[in-house]
Amino acid sequence: RLVVPSAPEVPLRFIKQLEQLALSQKLATITDSPQQTVTDFAADASPLHQQELGWIARWQAYAAPLSPLWALTNLLGDGKTYLLLMPLLLPLIGWQCFCRILLALLVVNILVQWNKFAIGWPRPLHFDPGLGKQAASGFGMPSGHTALAALACGLLAELKFASSPGRYWSVAIAATLLTGAARVYYGVHFISDVVAGALLGGLLLALWPKPKAASWMVSTRCWWGLALLALPGTLYWQDPLLATSLFAALGMATG
């Protein structure tokens, strides 16, 4: 992008350096690099992903009239939604419940990112860019949005329906299905990614300590421990989402 081949003499920012390199003369002697045109990357997908690509295309065509709904339900699995929501809930739910839910959100984030790097599965839009209705980076398995929606919505509903597990599990399942449907519709996750994310979020929801047994989650030691848990992956992979958990934990530990 420094030199236009058809007009190498146009004024450039580093014109003196380019003149010293004599690029104008060299351009005429350099042949074009070989190019290979690939119209379909799906042939390189696994048999499972090849099957799912067809399902995703059909789901997008079927669910297109509900696109405003998917824009809303996609927010159920967006970490920024809860980072904005949690401080507003603090006066209503108290410090211990705040720490319990925030810790769960950061832990599921760390587990999702670790698994994504360990498994290394691509996203649907990597095989078929036409399926990508929304930008997404990194690996796809498991779906972090789906896992987060299942866990966060389940824990928040538990505050309201603590004595009725069936009710808050119903909320968690509904949020999981709606978020997973949105992620598949946007072409950023395979159905298998969503299923894995749902299982991870559901497992954490089932195993997460109840409010009465979560007093240790307000301790400084707990948050220092979470920071140490997030540190190796953040340094090794230099991943911004792992860094989010790291610095959130540091903020809780020191603040």
C-alpha positions in Angstrom: 0.0 0.0 0.0 3.0 2.3 0.0 3.4 2.3 -3.7 0.7 2.3 -6.5 2.2 0.0 -9.2 0.6 2.0 -12.0 1.9 5.3 -10.7 5.0 4.7 -8.5 6.1 8.3 -8.8 3.2 9.8 -6.8 4.2 11.8 -3.7 4.4 9.6 -0.7 5.1 10.3 3.0 8.5 8.5 3.0 9.5 9.5 -0.6 13.2 9.9 0.2 13.5 6.4 1.6 11.6 4.9 -1.2 13.8 6.7 -3.8 16.9 5.3 -2.1 15.4 1.8 -2.4 14.8 2.4 -6.1 11.4 0.7 -6.0 10.2 2.4 -9.2 12.8 0.5 -11.1 12.3 -2.8 -9.3 8.5 -2.9 -9.8 8.9 -3.4 -13.5 11.1 -6.5 -13.0 8.9 -8.2 -10.4 6.3 -10.7 -11.6 2.9 -11.1 -9.9 2.6 -13.6 -7.1 0.7 -16.8 -7.9 -3.0 -16.7 -6.9 -5.4 -19.4 -6.1 -9.2 -18.7 -6.2 -11.3 -20.7 -3.8 -15.0 -20.4 -4.1 -16.1 -22.8 -1.4 -14.2 -23.5 1.9 -16.8 -25.9 3.1 -14.9 -28.8 1.6 -12.3 -28.4 4.3 -14.9 -28.6 7.1 -15.4 -31.7 9.2 -18.4 -34.0 8.2 -20.3 -32.6 11.3 -19.7 -29.0 10.3 -20.5 -29.7 6.6 -23.9 -31.0 7.8 -24.5 -28.1 10.1 -23.6 -25.5 7.4 -26.7 -26.6 5.5 -28.9 -26.4 8.7 -27.6 -22.9 9.5 -28.5 -21.7 6.0 -32.0 -23.0 6.3 -32.4 -21.6 9.8 -31.3 -18.2 8.6 -33.9 -18.2 5.8 -36.6 -19.4 8.2 -35.8 -17.1 11.1 -35.1 -13.9 9.0 -38.5 -12.3 9.8 -37.6 -12.5 13.5 -34.3 -10.7 13.2 -35.3 -7.9 15.7 -35.9 -10.7 18.3 -32.5 -12.2 17.7 -30.9 -8.8 18.2 -32.5 -8.6 21.7 -31.9 -12.2 22.7 -28.3 -12.0 21.6 -27.8 -9.5 24.5 -28.7 -12.2 27.0 -25.3 -13.7 26.3 -23.2 -10.6 25.9 -20.8 -10.0 28.8 -21.1 -6.2 28.4 -24.9 -6.5 29.3 -24.1 -7.9 32.7 -21.1 -5.6 33.4 -23.5 -2.7 32.9 -26.4 -4.4 34.8 -24.6 -5.7 37.9 -23.7 -2.3 39.5 -27.4 -1.3 39.1 -28.5 -4.5 40.9 -26.0 -4.1 43.7 -28.4 -2.0 46.0 -31.1 -4.6 45.4 -29.3 -7.9 45.8 -26.6 -7.0 48.3 -22.8 -7.4 48.3 -22.6 -11.2 48.8 -25.1 -12.0 46.0 -23.3 -9.5 43.8 -19.9 -11.2 44.4 -21.5 -14.6 43.9 -22.9 -13.8 40.5 -19.9 -11.7 39.3 -17.6 -14.6 40.2 -19.7 -17.0 38.2 -19.6 -14.7 35.1 -15.9 -14.4 35.2 -15.3 -18.1 35.8 -17.5 -19.2 32.9 -15.6 -16.6 30.7 -12.3 -18.2 31.7 -13.5 -21.7 31.1 -15.0 -20.8 27.7 -11.8 -19.1 26.5 -9.6 -22.0 27.6 -11.8 -24.5 25.8 -11.9 -22.4 22.7 -8.1 -22.3 22.4 -7.8 -26.0 23.4 -10.3 -27.2 20.8 -9.6 -24.7 18.1 -12.8 -25.2 16.0 -13.6 -22.5 13.4 -16.9 -20.7 13.1 -19.5 -21.1 10.3 -18.6 -17.8 8.7 -15.0 -19.0 8.4 -16.2 -21.7 5.9 -19.0 -19.7 4.3 -18.6 -15.9 4.7 -22.1 -15.4 3.3 -23.5 -16.9 6.6 -21.9 -14.2 8.7 -24.6 -11.7 9.7 -22.4 -10.4 12.5 -18.7 -10.0 13.0 -17.0 -12.5 15.3 -13.3 -13.3 16.0 -11.5 -16.3 17.4 -12.6 -19.9 17.7 -16.2 -21.0 18.1 -16.4 -24.1 20.4 -18.0 -23.7 22.9 -20.5 -20.8 22.5 -19.6 -18.3 25.2 -22.8 -16.3 24.7 -24.9 -19.5 25.3 -23.0 -20.5 28.4 -23.2 -17.0 29.8 -26.9 -16.7 29.1 -27.7 -20.0 30.8 -25.6 -19.3 33.9 -26.3 -15.5 34.3 -30.1 -15.7 33.7 -30.4 -18.8 35.9 -28.5 -17.1 38.8 -30.5 -13.9 38.5 -33.8 -15.8 38.3 -32.8 -17.8 41.4 -32.8 -14.6 43.4 -36.5 -14.3 42.6 -37.5 -18.0 42.7 -35.0 -19.3 45.3 -37.6 -21.7 46.7 -38.7 -23.0 43.3 -35.9 -24.5 41.3 -38.2 -25.4 38.5 -38.9 -21.7 37.8 -35.4 -20.4 37.6 -34.3 -23.4 35.6 -37.1 -22.6 33.2 -35.8 -19.1 32.9 -32.3 -20.4 32.3 -33.5 -22.9 29.6 -35.5 -20.2 27.8 -32.6 -17.8 27.8 -30.3 -20.6 26.6 -32.6 -21.5 23.7 -33.1 -17.9 22.6 -29.5 -17.0 22.8 -28.4 -20.1 21.0 -30.9 -19.5 18.3 -29.6 -16.0 17.8 -25.9 -17.2 17.6 -26.7 -19.8 15.0 -28.8 -17.2 13.1 -25.9 -14.8 13.0 -23.7 -17.5 11.6 -21.1 -17.1 14.3 -21.7 -20.5 15.9 -22.4 -24.1 14.9 -25.3 -25.8 16.6 -22.7 -28.1 18.3 -21.0 -25.0 19.7 -24.3 -23.9 21.2 -25.1 -27.3 22.7 -21.6 -27.4 24.3 -22.1 -23.9 25.7 -25.5 -24.8 27.1 -24.1 -27.9 28.8 -21.2 -25.8 30.3 -23.5 -23.1 31.5 -26.1 -25.6 32.9 -23.4 -27.6 34.7 -22.0 -24.5 36.4 -25.6 -23.3 37.3 -26.2 -26.7 39.0 -22.9 -26.8 40.8 -22.6 -23.2 41.8 -22.8 -22.7 45.6 -26.1 -21.4 46.9 -26.2 -17.9 48.4 -26.1 -19.1 52.0 -22.9 -21.1 51.2 -21.2 -18.3 49.2 -19.9 -16.1 52.0 -16.3 -17.0 51.0 -16.8 -15.3 47.6 -16.7 -11.8 49.2 -13.2 -12.5 50.5 -10.1 -10.8 49.0 -8.4 -14.2 48.9 -11.1 -15.5 46.6 -10.5 -12.7 44.1 -6.8 -13.0 44.2 -7.2 -16.6 43.4 -9.3 -15.9 40.4 -6.8 -13.4 39.2 -4.0 -16.0 39.4 -6.3 -18.4 37.6 -6.8 -16.0 34.7 -3.2 -14.8 34.5 -1.4 -17.7 32.7 -4.0 -17.8 29.9 -4.0 -14.0 29.5 -0.2 -13.9 29.2 0.1 -17.0 26.9 -2.8 -16.3 24.5 -2.9 -12.5 25.0 -6.7 -12.8 24.8 -8.7 -9.6 25.7 -11.6 -11.7 27.2 -9.3 -13.5 29.6 -7.7 -10.1 30.4 -11.2 -8.9 31.3 -11.6 -11.6 33.9 -8.0 -10.9 35.1 -8.5 -7.2 35.6 -12.0 -7.5 37.0 -10.6 -9.9 39.6 -7.7 -7.6 40.4 -10.2 -4.7 40.8 -12.3 -6.7 43.2 -9.2 -7.9 45.1 -7.6 -4.5 45.5 -10.7 -2.3 45.6 
